[in-house]
Amino acid sequence: MNQIAELLPLANIALDIDVPSKARLFEATGALFAASAGLDAGVVASSLAAREKLGSTGLGQGIAIPHGRIKGLKEARGAFLRLKEPVSFDAPDSKPVSQVFVLLVPEQATDLHLQLLSELAQMFSERAFRERLAAATSAADLVNLFRAWEAET
């Protein structure tokens, strides 16, 4: 199993989230991590918003990978959200985002943080993978897609 699948439990997948903006997406993400991992929803949302102020985490092709460092977090955690309607994310291709992978890492994580972001970028650079994520009908299907993904060597 790849590193991403290891940090993505079924409870951290949300389909057809109805949010009107990036800020509301971050709030919804905070609530998701509060429910699944006991993290402070406001801290999660603030961390994601602070990172976004440094530059958009939109990759293009309708994908974004917002990420943040969380004080006191012991290990990296992930969540995947598929939006009901795409939201503006200031992505390089100017396309709105409908698939979001959120990565939270411990405050001091550096190498691991970069490795995980690199693996996510590889995953989402594959059109077929993005299309399978868009077509999946359940959280279980999405978890299986992440588990089955392997980097092309």
Legacy VTK file of the C-alpha trace (Angstrom):
# vtk DataFile Version 3.0
C-alpha trace
ASCII
DATASET POLYDATA
POINTS 153 float
0.000 0.000 0.000
1.233 3.522 -0.776
1.859 6.178 1.878
-1.275 8.146 1.004
-3.644 5.199 1.435
-2.152 4.566 4.883
-3.255 7.989 6.165
-6.719 8.021 4.588
-9.337 6.214 6.693
-12.868 5.731 5.408
-14.106 8.296 7.957
-12.010 10.982 6.233
-13.738 10.737 2.876
-16.657 13.007 2.085
-18.625 12.976 -1.156
-20.704 15.733 -2.708
-19.833 18.347 -0.101
-21.847 21.512 -0.739
-19.590 24.496 0.008
-19.719 27.883 -1.740
-16.075 28.892 -1.207
-12.575 27.868 -0.241
-13.103 29.281 3.270
-16.236 27.151 3.782
-14.358 24.134 2.433
-11.683 24.642 5.097
-14.383 24.899 7.775
-15.992 21.667 6.542
-12.577 20.011 6.552
-11.998 21.151 10.124
-15.321 19.620 11.127
-14.412 16.367 9.376
-11.093 16.087 11.249
-12.818 17.064 14.515
-15.285 14.208 14.089
-12.810 11.579 12.883
-9.659 12.439 14.841
-10.689 14.737 17.670
-8.739 17.670 16.251
-9.853 21.240 16.883
-11.911 22.240 13.827
-10.892 25.900 14.080
-7.191 25.061 14.306
-7.431 22.860 11.200
-9.337 25.503 9.198
-6.944 28.261 10.306
-3.882 26.214 9.409
-5.215 25.502 5.918
-6.196 29.147 5.377
-2.785 30.379 6.574
-0.990 28.078 4.129
-3.303 29.157 1.317
-2.342 32.808 1.903
1.225 31.874 0.901
-0.030 30.703 -2.492
-2.773 28.579 -3.948
-2.643 24.840 -3.332
-4.724 24.329 -6.478
-2.822 22.081 -8.892
-5.034 22.506 -11.922
-7.356 20.001 -13.625
-9.910 20.534 -10.839
-7.549 19.311 -8.091
-6.298 21.010 -4.914
-4.066 19.740 -2.124
-4.513 22.116 0.807
-2.111 21.243 3.588
-1.145 22.488 6.992
1.007 21.882 10.023
-0.815 21.124 13.258
0.863 21.624 16.632
0.583 18.496 18.754
-0.348 16.208 15.849
1.578 12.933 16.215
1.338 11.627 12.641
0.251 12.785 9.213
-3.444 12.555 8.400
-5.342 12.902 5.163
-8.864 13.509 3.939
-10.430 13.438 0.495
-13.415 15.614 -0.302
-15.321 15.641 -3.566
-17.370 18.788 -3.973
-20.928 18.936 -5.239
-20.086 22.095 -7.196
-16.520 23.239 -8.012
-15.121 26.256 -6.135
-12.566 28.826 -7.224
-9.073 28.002 -5.955
-6.785 30.309 -7.955
-5.314 27.240 -9.657
-2.642 27.763 -12.341
-5.094 26.752 -15.101
-7.843 28.990 -13.593
-10.224 26.004 -13.405
-12.339 25.632 -10.266
-11.663 22.687 -7.975
-13.959 19.733 -7.328
-11.524 17.152 -5.892
-9.593 18.050 -2.757
-7.037 16.043 -0.819
-6.252 17.661 2.527
-2.968 16.776 4.195
-2.234 17.571 7.833
1.238 16.983 9.226
2.912 17.450 12.605
4.360 20.903 13.185
7.982 19.739 12.722
7.447 17.358 9.763
9.578 18.346 6.793
10.848 15.412 4.727
7.689 13.373 5.235
5.526 16.384 4.351
7.380 16.844 1.059
7.291 13.107 0.254
3.539 12.972 0.788
2.914 16.084 -1.319
5.071 14.623 -4.081
3.153 11.346 -4.045
-0.160 13.213 -4.150
1.029 15.294 -7.100
1.997 12.091 -8.918
-1.393 10.508 -8.249
-3.373 13.494 -9.411
-1.245 14.039 -12.504
-2.773 10.852 -13.923
-5.942 11.647 -15.838
-7.324 8.095 -15.483
-6.926 8.262 -11.689
-8.737 11.624 -11.507
-11.546 10.255 -13.670
-11.945 7.161 -11.474
-12.138 9.387 -8.382
-14.800 11.533 -10.049
-16.861 8.459 -10.998
-16.647 6.608 -7.668
-20.021 6.223 -6.014
-18.993 5.518 -2.416
-16.337 6.333 0.149
-15.309 2.665 0.143
-14.727 2.813 -3.625
-12.549 5.891 -3.142
-10.476 4.259 -0.403
-9.920 1.286 -2.708
-8.793 3.560 -5.540
-6.205 5.207 -3.296
-5.049 1.801 -2.020
-4.703 0.403 -5.531
-2.681 3.304 -6.912
0.982 2.616 -7.579
3.584 5.003 -8.898
4.787 4.187 -12.360
8.475 3.408 -12.209
LINES 1 154
153 0 1 2 3 4 5 6 7 8 9 10 11 12 13 14 15 16 17 18 19 20 21 22 23 24 25 26 27 28 29 30 31 32 33 34 35 36 37 38 39 40 41 42 43 44 45 46 47 48 49 50 51 52 53 54 55 56 57 58 59 60 61 62 63 64 65 66 67 68 69 70 71 72 73 74 75 76 77 78 79 80 81 82 83 84 85 86 87 88 89 90 91 92 93 94 95 96 97 98 99 100 101 102 103 104 105 106 107 108 109 110 111 112 113 114 115 116 117 118 119 120 121 122 123 124 125 126 127 128 129 130 131 132 133 134 135 136 137 138 139 140 141 142 143 144 145 146 147 148 149 150 151 152
